[in-house]
Amino acid sequence: MFAERVRRHESQLKTIATAVRSLGMDAVLKAKSGHVGLPLGGADIGTFLYFAAMQHAPQDAHWLNRDRFVLSAGHGSMLQYALLHMAGYDVSLEDIKNFRQLGSKTPGHPEYGHTAGIECTTGPLGQGIANAVGMALAERMLAARLNTGSAAPVDHMTYVLLGDGCLMEGISSEACSLAGHLKLEKLVAFYDANNITIDGTIDIAFTENVGKRFEAFGWRVLNADAHSFSELAQSMDTALSENRASPRPTIVICKGIAGKGSPKWEGKNKIHGNPMSADDVADAKKHLGLTNIEPFFVEKSAYAAAQVCLSEFAVKRHAEWNKNTETLLAGWSKNNPAALAAWNAHTQNNPDVDAADALWESLGTKMATRVASGKALVALAKANPSLVGGSADLAGSNNTTLPDTSFVQAGEYSGRNIHFGVREHAMAAICNGMALHGGFRPYCATFAVFSDYMRPSIRLAALMKIPSIFVLTHDSYAVGEDGPTHQPVEHAASLRVIPNLEVLRPADARETLMAWELALSHQKTPTALLLTRQDVPSLDDMLNTPRSMETVAEGLRTGAYILKDFDAPQNAQRLILAASGSEVAATLKAALWLQEQKFESLSGEVVRLNVRVVSCPAPQKLARNPVALAQFVPENIPTAAVEAGVAQGWAEITGRNGAVFCMTDFGASAPADTLTQSFGFTSDAIALKALNFLKLRKPKN
C-alpha cells in the first residue's frame, strides 16, 4: 500500500522535501536561532508521513480519526512547521518568516493549542514519545468502545519522530516498556539515527544497541534509510502486514544524515543547533537543485505536488470517514441508542460534575481523604464513562480502582482501569497523551512524594492547559514508619508554584468530594489532589453545624472559606488561624480551646481570644484573590497558618507580621501519632504556638 503510493509519487515527494529543507534553512537563518539539522536531515521522513502515509485533514485539524504525529525531537520544530505549511494548515509563509518571534504561530518548540496541527507540546526530550504512547492507548481504548461490527469510526495511527536525546532520557524507557507490554500496534516511531548530538558523535555517551533494547520491550524493530522514500514505505507495509499475526508497536531505525543537503555541514555535530550562514544556505539550495535561491521562495510546483499527494489518500479518507460516520450515527439514532450514548459520552466534552452529590451525607464521618476520594471517583465514574485511569502500582493505597470494569491489557482495551506499573514519570505523560488525544478524562495516582518523578509531565499539562487529574495520596509525615524518603515536606509548595495547576488539599471527606467535582469541571486546567493516608475527622461533627455543599464548593473555587467565626466578648483579641488538609481539624480543635480560656499578656492584663478558622484547600488561589483575601484574612488581624509542609507560599496570606507553623526539616521513621507529637501538629501544640505568637500565657492562678 505505502510502497505503491510512493512509487506513483516519488518525484512529487522529493520536490516537497526540498521545499521543506529550503524553508527550514531560511527560517533558522532569519531568526538567528534554532536547530536546522533536523529540518534538513528529517525532511524525507516528515514528507513521507505527511504526504504518503498519514490520514489527516489540514482544513479539519481536529478531525477525530486523524493520524496523530508527534515531533518528540521538538527542537527541530521548523521541520514540522514547514510540513504543516506545505500541507495547507493554518501556517502561512509569513508565520514561517516569524519563526521564534513573539506571538508567532511558529515558536521555538511545538506548542499545543498554539498552532493548528500540533498535537502536543514537546521540547523536553522524551516527553513526546511518552505522550504518543498515551495517544496510541487512547485510540485502542476508544476503538474498543465505539467500533461495532464492521463499523470502525476509530481507526488511526500514532506516528512519532524521535532522536537520540529522546532515547537517552529515562522517560522513554518507561513509556516504551508499557507500550510493548500492551502491544499498541497502532504506534510507529521513526528513530532519526543520525549519529550526532550537540557535543559530538553519538558514541561519546550512547553506545547501546537500540534495536535489541526495543526488542526487549516487545516492539517490532525495522530498519530503513532515512532518505529513501521506498524504504520508509516498505517499513510501514511490513509493520502493518506483520501486525495481523503479531500486534505490537514498531520502531523504524532510520539511518540518516543530520543537515542532509548542506555540502559544508551535513553529518557534522555543529549543524544540530547552530544557524547556517547566508552563504551556507545559498550553497545548500544550489546543491539541492533549486534555481531560485531567494529567501522563503517556494516553487508553485512544490505546492502543487503537495496537493496531488494529499488528494491521493488523505483527502479521500477524510471525506469517506465523514460520510460513513454520518450514516453510522443516523443508524444508531434509530436502532442503537446505547451505541449513540457511548459515542456522545466520549466525543462531547460535557462531564456530569454533580454526579457524586448523593454522597454528601454519607461523607459526614471520620475517614481518610484518600478513601473519600475513592468513593467520589467511583460515583463520578458511573455517570462519566470517559473517566479512566490508574496508579503506579499503588492502586489499593491510592483508592483509584473502579469496580465493575476490568484492567486494560494487551489485546483487550475495553476496561477503564490501567496498570501503569512503577513508572511515575511516564504515567503522568501517558495520562497527558490520553487527554490530548480526546475521548477520555484520564487520572493517574501515586504517593505525593513521588510527584517529584512526575513534575516535568505535570508542568507540561499545565503549560498545555489540558485537564489531566493527578491523585497524590499519603500527603504528609503521617505516612509514618516508611520514613523521610516517603514523607512529602516541600511537595505541596512546589506544586502550588506551577502556573495553571489546580492544587487542592482537602481537609475532610466532604471537601474531597467537592475537590473531585471541581477537578472534573475543568476543561483547560490540570488538577493535583493531595490526600491523606490517615483518617481525619468530619469538620461538621466538630462544628456541630453542617456546612452547606455550596459553601464548601465555593471554598474550593476561591481557595478558602471561613470554617468558623467564634463568639467571644466584644473586647477580645482577634486571631485568625488558617490551615489546609489534615491540619485543619487540629487547628479547629485548638481554636475551640483557645476560645474558652483566659490568658495573660506580658503586662499582666487578662485577655480573651476571638478566633476565626479558615480552611484553605488551595492557599495559592486565595493569595491571588485580593478581594477574598481581604474578606477572610484582614491585614489588621494577627494571622497564623498551619500546614505539615514547608512555609513557602503562606506568607502571602499571613502577611508580614504573621506566622506559619510548619515543617522546617524532613520527616522521620515512626508511627504517625508519634510524629504528630514530635513535629508539633497536635491541637495542644498548635494552641501553644498561637499563644507564643500573640505573646500571651496562661494565668498563673
Protein Blocks (a to p, Z undefined) as FASTA:
>chain_A
ZZmmmmmmmmmmmmmmmmmmmmmmmmmmmnopajfklmmmmmmmmmmmmmmmbgcdfklm
mgfklccdddfklmlmmmmmmmmmmnopacdfklmmmgoiahiabdfbdcehkaghiabd
chiehjlmmmmmmmmmmmmmmmmmmpgcjbcfbccdddddddfklmmpmklmmmmmmmmm
nopakbccddddehpafklcfklmpccdfklmmmmnopacddddfklmklmmmmmmmmmm
mmmmmgcdddddddddehihiaklgopaklmmgccdfklmmmmmmmnopablcehiacfk
lmmmmmmmmmmmmmmmmmmmmmmmmmmmmmmmmmmmmlmmmmmmmmmccdcfklmmmmmm
mmmcccdfklmmmmmmmmmmmmmmklgcddehilmmnopacghiacddehiakbmbdceb
jafklmmmmmmmmmmnooiacdddddfklmmmmmmmmmmmmmnopabdcddehibfknom
nommlmcfklmmmmmmpghiacdddfblmlmmmmmmmmmmpmkbccdddddfbdcddfkl
mnopacdfklmmmmmmnopacfbdcdddfkbccdddddehjllmmmmmmmmmmmmpccdd
fkopacdddddddddfblmlmmmmmklmmmmmcfklccdddddbdfehjlmmnommlccd
ddfbdcddddfklmmmmnopafklmmmmmmmmnopacdfZZ
